[in-house]
């Protein structure tokens, strides 16, 4: 645990769908500044910070591509695979599998990234994960960092089963507690099993132990 806040940090996000949009919104709420996002046609670098209202209009209302966002902001839409030269403190791969490659990880490390958190299914290639962790970057694997969607679905099921109507604030508080518990559990496992600070090992160990114990309890071994 590094006790670093998002306040004042420059961040980059891949993707521009629901996961990316609401990740950007949360980063902005926490005081960070997202300067780039993407879709399948390329990416836009907005050094002043992504205009979230415009992004929502382009992607959720108009169902358009990032070219339109770039045009509305007077920015360049980059179609070929290039890397930002700007210092970046946080990276969030939120689009598709193996999108963050070894070469991408090297650029992030060179640009000063201190944390990378996955928000898609295995978006970081194994060699990129190794490089990030070897460089001392805090790496949040998707099986832990991306658990919010499943957790929220469980909360919705609980709400429906009890015939309650929760406020947004109540649900947000419940989700925050769940995500903090996931973090603390993974961190504690990494410490216990001699992999301090390794959230990949911590998440894998906790996941394995919970599944195996459930199997044993049900007589399936």
PAVEX-960742 format. One record per residue (C-alpha): residue in one letter; x, y, z. Coordinates in steps of 0.2 Angstrom, whole numbers, plus 5000, padded with zeros to 4 digits. Layout:
REM residues N
[atom A, [X, Y, Z]];
...
***
This chain:
REM residues 221
[atom X, [5000, 5000, 5000]];
[atom X, [5008, 5016, 4994]];
[atom X, [4995, 5029, 5001]];
[atom X, [4995, 5039, 4985]];
[atom X, [4980, 5049, 4980]];
[atom X, [4974, 5052, 4962]];
[atom X, [4973, 5071, 4966]];
[atom X, [4983, 5080, 4953]];
[atom X, [4989, 5064, 4944]];
[atom X, [4990, 5063, 4925]];
[atom X, [4981, 5047, 4918]];
[atom X, [4978, 5038, 4902]];
[atom X, [4963, 5027, 4898]];
[atom X, [4961, 5015, 4884]];
[atom X, [4944, 5013, 4877]];
[atom X, [4929, 5025, 4877]];
[atom X, [4914, 5013, 4881]];
[atom X, [4904, 5012, 4897]];
[atom X, [4919, 5006, 4907]];
[atom X, [4931, 5019, 4901]];
[atom X, [4918, 5033, 4902]];
[atom X, [4914, 5030, 4920]];
[atom X, [4932, 5026, 4925]];
[atom X, [4936, 5044, 4918]];
[atom X, [4922, 5051, 4928]];
[atom X, [4928, 5043, 4944]];
[atom X, [4946, 5049, 4941]];
[atom X, [4940, 5067, 4938]];
[atom X, [4929, 5065, 4954]];
[atom X, [4945, 5060, 4963]];
[atom X, [4955, 5075, 4957]];
[atom X, [4965, 5066, 4943]];
[atom X, [4966, 5072, 4925]];
[atom X, [4964, 5060, 4910]];
[atom X, [4973, 5066, 4895]];
[atom X, [4969, 5052, 4882]];
[atom X, [4957, 5039, 4878]];
[atom X, [4953, 5028, 4862]];
[atom X, [4942, 5017, 4852]];
[atom X, [4945, 5005, 4838]];
[atom X, [4949, 5019, 4825]];
[atom X, [4963, 5027, 4836]];
[atom X, [4965, 5038, 4850]];
[atom X, [4964, 5057, 4855]];
[atom X, [4977, 5066, 4866]];
[atom X, [4968, 5080, 4875]];
[atom X, [4981, 5089, 4886]];
[atom X, [4969, 5100, 4895]];
[atom X, [4959, 5084, 4900]];
[atom X, [4946, 5074, 4892]];
[atom X, [4929, 5084, 4891]];
[atom X, [4918, 5071, 4899]];
[atom X, [4902, 5079, 4894]];
[atom X, [4907, 5079, 4876]];
[atom X, [4914, 5061, 4876]];
[atom X, [4897, 5055, 4883]];
[atom X, [4888, 5064, 4869]];
[atom X, [4899, 5057, 4856]];
[atom X, [4900, 5039, 4862]];
[atom X, [4883, 5037, 4871]];
[atom X, [4871, 5048, 4862]];
[atom X, [4878, 5050, 4845]];
[atom X, [4886, 5033, 4844]];
[atom X, [4900, 5041, 4835]];
[atom X, [4919, 5038, 4834]];
[atom X, [4933, 5047, 4842]];
[atom X, [4936, 5057, 4826]];
[atom X, [4921, 5067, 4831]];
[atom X, [4927, 5071, 4848]];
[atom X, [4944, 5077, 4840]];
[atom X, [4935, 5088, 4828]];
[atom X, [4924, 5096, 4841]];
[atom X, [4939, 5099, 4852]];
[atom X, [4951, 5105, 4838]];
[atom X, [4963, 5090, 4841]];
[atom X, [4972, 5078, 4831]];
[atom X, [4965, 5060, 4830]];
[atom X, [4979, 5048, 4829]];
[atom X, [4975, 5032, 4819]];
[atom X, [4992, 5023, 4819]];
[atom X, [4999, 5015, 4834]];
[atom X, [5009, 5029, 4843]];
[atom X, [5014, 5032, 4861]];
[atom X, [5011, 5048, 4871]];
[atom X, [5027, 5057, 4875]];
[atom X, [5019, 5065, 4891]];
[atom X, [5023, 5060, 4909]];
[atom X, [5009, 5048, 4915]];
[atom X, [5007, 5043, 4933]];
[atom X, [4992, 5031, 4930]];
[atom X, [4987, 5019, 4916]];
[atom X, [4970, 5010, 4914]];
[atom X, [4969, 4998, 4900]];
[atom X, [4950, 4996, 4899]];
[atom X, [4946, 4990, 4881]];
[atom X, [4952, 4973, 4875]];
[atom X, [4963, 4958, 4878]];
[atom X, [4982, 4960, 4876]];
[atom X, [4981, 4978, 4871]];
[atom X, [4994, 4984, 4883]];
[atom X, [5010, 4976, 4875]];
[atom X, [5028, 4975, 4881]];
[atom X, [5032, 4990, 4871]];
[atom X, [5018, 5000, 4878]];
[atom X, [5024, 4995, 4896]];
[atom X, [5041, 5001, 4892]];
[atom X, [5034, 5018, 4887]];
[atom X, [5023, 5019, 4902]];
[atom X, [5038, 5015, 4914]];
[atom X, [5049, 5028, 4905]];
[atom X, [5036, 5041, 4906]];
[atom X, [5035, 5039, 4925]];
[atom X, [5019, 5028, 4928]];
[atom X, [5017, 5022, 4946]];
[atom X, [5001, 5012, 4944]];
[atom X, [4992, 5002, 4931]];
[atom X, [4975, 4995, 4934]];
[atom X, [4966, 4983, 4922]];
[atom X, [4947, 4986, 4918]];
[atom X, [4945, 4973, 4905]];
[atom X, [4948, 4954, 4903]];
[atom X, [4967, 4952, 4903]];
[atom X, [4971, 4968, 4894]];
[atom X, [4990, 4967, 4898]];
[atom X, [5001, 4954, 4890]];
[atom X, [5011, 4943, 4902]];
[atom X, [5028, 4950, 4897]];
[atom X, [5021, 4968, 4900]];
[atom X, [5015, 4963, 4917]];
[atom X, [5032, 4956, 4922]];
[atom X, [5041, 4972, 4916]];
[atom X, [5029, 4984, 4925]];
[atom X, [5031, 4974, 4942]];
[atom X, [5050, 4973, 4939]];
[atom X, [5050, 4992, 4938]];
[atom X, [5041, 4993, 4954]];
[atom X, [5024, 4999, 4946]];
[atom X, [5009, 4995, 4957]];
[atom X, [4999, 4983, 4945]];
[atom X, [4981, 4979, 4949]];
[atom X, [4975, 4963, 4939]];
[atom X, [4958, 4963, 4931]];
[atom X, [4952, 4949, 4942]];
[atom X, [4953, 4961, 4957]];
[atom X, [4953, 4978, 4950]];
[atom X, [4938, 4974, 4938]];
[atom X, [4927, 4966, 4951]];
[atom X, [4916, 4981, 4953]];
[atom X, [4904, 4976, 4939]];
[atom X, [4900, 4959, 4946]];
[atom X, [4899, 4966, 4964]];
[atom X, [4886, 4979, 4958]];
[atom X, [4876, 4965, 4950]];
[atom X, [4876, 4956, 4966]];
[atom X, [4870, 4972, 4975]];
[atom X, [4856, 4974, 4963]];
[atom X, [4851, 4956, 4966]];
[atom X, [4851, 4959, 4984]];
[atom X, [4841, 4975, 4982]];
[atom X, [4828, 4966, 4971]];
[atom X, [4827, 4951, 4983]];
[atom X, [4823, 4962, 4998]];
[atom X, [4812, 4973, 4988]];
[atom X, [4822, 4988, 4993]];
[atom X, [4825, 5004, 4983]];
[atom X, [4843, 5010, 4988]];
[atom X, [4850, 5027, 4984]];
[atom X, [4865, 5030, 4973]];
[atom X, [4875, 5035, 4988]];
[atom X, [4870, 5019, 4998]];
[atom X, [4875, 5008, 4983]];
[atom X, [4891, 5018, 4980]];
[atom X, [4896, 5016, 4999]];
[atom X, [4893, 4997, 4998]];
[atom X, [4903, 4996, 4982]];
[atom X, [4917, 5006, 4990]];
[atom X, [4918, 4995, 5005]];
[atom X, [4918, 4979, 4993]];
[atom X, [4933, 4986, 4983]];
[atom X, [4943, 4991, 4998]];
[atom X, [4940, 4973, 5005]];
[atom X, [4946, 4966, 4989]];
[atom X, [4962, 4977, 4989]];
[atom X, [4966, 4973, 5007]];
[atom X, [4963, 4954, 5005]];
[atom X, [4974, 4953, 4990]];
[atom X, [4988, 4964, 4999]];
[atom X, [4987, 4953, 5014]];
[atom X, [4989, 4937, 5004]];
[atom X, [5004, 4944, 4995]];
[atom X, [5012, 4948, 5012]];
[atom X, [5007, 4931, 5020]];
[atom X, [5014, 4921, 5005]];
[atom X, [5031, 4930, 5003]];
[atom X, [5026, 4941, 4988]];
[atom X, [5024, 4958, 4997]];
[atom X, [5015, 4971, 4986]];
[atom X, [5012, 4958, 4972]];
[atom X, [4993, 4960, 4969]];
[atom X, [4994, 4947, 4954]];
[atom X, [5000, 4934, 4966]];
[atom X, [4988, 4940, 4980]];
[atom X, [4973, 4939, 4969]];
[atom X, [4978, 4922, 4962]];
[atom X, [4981, 4915, 4979]];
[atom X, [4965, 4921, 4987]];
[atom X, [4955, 4916, 4972]];
[atom X, [4962, 4898, 4972]];
[atom X, [4960, 4896, 4991]];
[atom X, [4942, 4902, 4990]];
[atom X, [4937, 4890, 4976]];
[atom X, [4947, 4875, 4983]];
[atom X, [4939, 4877, 5000]];
[atom X, [4922, 4878, 4993]];
[atom X, [4925, 4862, 4983]];
[atom X, [4931, 4853, 4998]];
[atom X, [4916, 4859, 5008]];
[atom X, [4905, 4852, 4995]];
[atom X, [4915, 4835, 4994]];
[atom X, [4922, 4839, 4977]];
[atom X, [4941, 4836, 4977]];
***
